[in-house]
Amino acid sequence: MQLLRKSKRSWGMEYAYRIPLGLEFADFKKRVTTIQDGLNGKRYVDIRSFLQAVKTLKFSRSILRELKGLLNEKASVKKEVELSYDGVLIIRVYETSFPELFRYDGAIFERLNGWEVPVGVTRTDFIKHDFDKQTHLIVAGTSGGGKSVFLKNVITTLVARKTENTNIFLIDLKGGLAFKRFRDLEQVKGLAKNPIEAYELLTVAQSKLNERINFLFDNDYEDVKEAGFSDRYFIVIDEAADISDSKECQEIIKDIARRGRGAGFQLIYCTQYPTNETISPQVRQNCTAQLCFRLKTAIASRAVLDEEGAESLPLIQGRAIYRTDTKVIVQTPLIENKFIDETIKPNIIIRGRKEGDKREGTTSRKHTLIVEEVGVS
């Protein structure tokens, strides 16, 4: 091993090595845990950083207690290691642990522009997904890893920030429970809870897509940006594996993935069972961004990311790999239902319901309100 350089960073140290002949990056990647355990085998306190932190303390009667707490905090810091390869072996040693919780709050809105939504945080960065740049998104991961929470984060963000321009088709094939609180939003054009309803709603979305594309073609526009359309349509499918064997549904989903970009139609395709059967090649090819929570096998990881890695993520809820042209590990936002309800409340509307469709506490009415959307916008 030949050390080429070492650099002090704000987050720790970075080392660059030339890999000896006969070895490859995978040989080192398998030993990352050994390297990390070695660095943490002897706990110590960095005196200089400790003294710098002391300067921030307020000198009072509790100073001894505060100093003891600070000392314990510094001593308990666990160094973490990440490896990468760009012609040389890069070893990054972080002095701070990766965040295990990132709470979603209203301050996040100020950090977003355009059609961006928060993806999560790393040790040093706030990561965003821009639907204007990466139109379609695949979300995958085992049950309880954070998929549905992330989808609620996306929906809430779009409704709060792009209130007048967001249109959403929701398909929740787990019975509609995850998306139930969104069903009466003005921005939501329908909520499907089973494969039959999913096909009906996808048909409506495809009809709107055809209408939009025909308008653009007839008026010599290349896409919605050139036409000056500010509205966007989002087709959000949770547990898409349940309609993977429906040829009719899959044909529409593939059509939206293939033609949606220019027309302003975004597909968010989510599954906890990612395989080459549940994610068709056409959808995978057109979804240039993926957010992958922990998966059980390397095969499942390759079905989403085209490479292994998701099976090795730690068992931390919300931890995921976000991949576009680059790949980064993130801690996705935890958005509380109470915050969601308070945020979306101004956009709840009273909808007319089918006869016999009653909620608890309501009485039947003689007349039903019917709302029609007309024209192209």
C-alpha positions, 0 to 999 in steps of 0.5 A: 500500500502506497500512501499518495496523500492525506488531507484534513477535512472539516469532517475528519481525514481523507487518505488516498492509497494506490492499490497493490497489483493483484488486489482490487477495490472489493478486497478492501470494501469487505474489510471496512468493518475491520478498519472501523473497529480498529480505529475505535478500539481505543477511545480517546479525547482530542484535547484541542477539540475539547478545549475549543468546545470548552470555550463555548460553555457558560461559566456558572455553578454547573460548570463542573457538570457541564465539563464532565458531560462534554468530556464524556461526549467527546470520548464517546464519538465513534469514528466511521469509515467510508471507502470509494475508488476513483483510480485510487483507494479513498478512505474517509475517516469521519469524526462524527457519526452519521445522523440517525434521525432527521426530523421534517419541519417547516424550515425545510421549505426555505431550503427548496426551490422549484420542484425540489423535495427533500431526500435527506441529509448526510454528515455534511449535506442536505440532499434534494430531488428535483423533479424538473431534472429527474422526472421519475423516481423508483423507491424500494425497500423492505417493509418498515424501512421508511418508504411510505414515510418518504412518500408522505414527505413528497406529497406534503412538500408538493402540496405545501410549496406548489399548491396551485400547480400540483395534481396527484393520482394516488395508488396505495395497494395496501388498502389505502391506509397510508394515503387516506389523510390525503384523499380529500386534498384539492390536489388529489385527483383520485385514490385507488386502493386495489388493482381494479381501482388502480387500472381505472385511475391509471386510465384517467391519468393516461387520458390526461397525458394524451390530452396534454401531448396532443395539445402540445403537438397541435400548438408546436410546443416541444414540452410543457416548459416551452408552452409555459405550463406551470402545473405538473401531474404526479402518479404515486404508486405504493406497493407496485408489485401488486399490479406487476402481473396486470398487463393493462396497468403495466402498459399504462405505467410504461407509457407514462414513464416513456412519454411523461417527461415532456408533458409534465407527468412524473411517476413515483414507483414504489415497491418492497419486492423489487425484482426484474418482474416487478420493475419492468425494464422500460420503467427502470430505464426511464426512472433515472433516479432511485431511492433504495432503503435496506433490502434483504438480498444483493439480487434485490439491490441490483434490481433497483440500483443495478449494483449491490449495496442496499442489502448492507445498509444498517438497520436504521429506519430511514437510512437509504441510498439515493442514486442519480448520476452519482450515489450517496447514502442519506438519512431520509426525513421523518415527517410526523402525521400531526405536522402533515395534517396541520400543513395540508389542512387548508387544502382539504375540500368537501367532495361529492361521494358515490351513493352509499359511500358514507363516513362515520358521523355523516348523513345521506344527502339528496344531491351529490356534488359533481366536479368536472375538470375541463380544458388544458392547463 
